[in-house]
Amino acid sequence: GNRAGNGNAVARAYVVGTARTNPNSNVITGTFLLNNRYALILFDTGVDRSFASTVLSSLIDIIPTTLDHGYDVELADGRIIWEITKLKKRVKKLERRNKVRVLKLRRLQRVGTSQRVETSDETIMDN
């Protein structure tokens, strides 16, 4: 079934290397020049969506967009993953943690500046 709830969209992820591949896939590969950078591209004629590495997008000056939902992705060896959704949850968790840290730092800065007292050798403190 489609756990991501995205209808009938099909997507596959391929990794160039020594991983097992599906010999029945309709994949075309080639090296293309994109924004003065060479990139090995794998085209799959049987998919509805395509994904690019964030490393590639930064090299060719394209800002990646976040997804509003996850996709089930079929890897070259036939395994189905939904890592996009998992990564999105991890990013949100890290953002919440960083927000808490920023708020704590701001609180410390406010307290730190308001608690500064100029002292001199003549100051006597009573209990």
LINUR-V247888 format. One record per residue. N is the residue number from 1. PSI is psi in whole degrees, 0 to 359 (* if undefined). NEAR is the number of other C-alpha atoms within 12 Angstrom. D_CENTER is the distance of its C-alpha to the mean C-alpha in Angstrom with 2 decimals. Layout:
N_PSI_NEAR_D_CENTER, N_PSI_NEAR_D_CENTER
//
This chain:
1_172_12_24.78, 2_97_18_21.73, 3_334_18_19.96, 4_347_24_17.31, 5_35_16_20.23, 6_33_20_19.44, 7_226_15_22.99, 8_18_16_23.75, 9_138_21_20.76, 10_134_27_20.33, 11_147_33_17.44, 12_149_34_17.53, 13_132_35_15.41, 14_143_31_17.57, 15_130_20_17.44, 16_125_16_20.19, 17_211_9_22.20, 18_11_9_24.63, 19_154_13_22.97, 20_144_14_25.27, 21_163_21_25.08, 22_115_19_26.75, 23_345_11_29.84, 24_2_11_30.31, 25_152_22_27.15, 26_71_16_27.72, 27_134_20_25.43, 28_131_15_26.36, 29_154_17_25.04, 30_160_14_25.78, 31_127_13_25.01, 32_153_15_24.60, 33_116_13_24.76, 34_117_17_21.97, 35_48_14_22.49, 36_26_10_24.66, 37_137_16_22.21, 38_134_14_22.97, 39_135_21_20.37, 40_118_20_21.13, 41_138_24_20.35, 42_116_25_20.90, 43_132_24_22.18, 44_116_26_22.80, 45_353_16_25.48, 46_17_18_25.05, 47_158_21_21.67, 48_337_18_20.95, 49_154_21_17.34, 50_150_21_15.67, 51_148_26_12.21, 52_150_25_11.60, 53_143_20_9.75, 54_333_15_7.71, 55_314_14_10.63, 56_315_20_13.10, 57_325_18_12.09, 58_327_16_12.54, 59_329_19_15.77, 60_18_20_17.17, 61_45_14_16.39, 62_127_15_14.45, 63_121_14_11.96, 64_149_16_9.21, 65_148_13_9.68, 66_152_15_8.00, 67_144_15_9.91, 68_357_13_12.71, 69_165_20_13.16, 70_165_26_12.17, 71_145_33_13.96, 72_127_31_16.03, 73_128_31_15.44, 74_123_28_18.47, 75_169_24_18.16, 76_331_27_21.00, 77_7_20_22.95, 78_350_20_22.99, 79_143_18_20.76, 80_130_21_18.81, 81_160_24_15.38, 82_45_25_13.23, 83_331_21_10.15, 84_316_23_7.96, 85_317_22_9.99, 86_317_17_9.92, 87_322_18_6.26, 88_318_19_6.76, 89_320_18_9.93, 90_319_14_8.89, 91_316_15_6.97, 92_320_15_10.21, 93_316_14_12.33, 94_321_14_11.32, 95_318_14_11.91, 96_317_14_15.19, 97_314_14_16.18, 98_324_14_15.76, 99_317_14_17.70, 100_317_14_20.42, 101_317_14_20.67, 102_317_14_21.07, 103_319_14_23.69, 104_319_15_25.51, 105_318_14_25.63, 106_318_14_27.01, 107_316_14_29.56, 108_320_14_30.59, 109_317_14_31.04, 110_313_13_33.21, 111_318_12_35.27, 112_319_13_35.60, 113_328_12_37.00, 114_341_11_39.27, 115_358_10_40.74, 116_131_10_41.92, 117_130_9_45.69, 118_134_10_47.88, 119_161_9_50.43, 120_175_8_53.56, 121_339_7_56.04, 122_354_7_58.35, 123_131_9_55.98, 124_129_8_57.23, 125_128_8_55.07, 126_147_4_56.89, 127_*_3_55.61
//
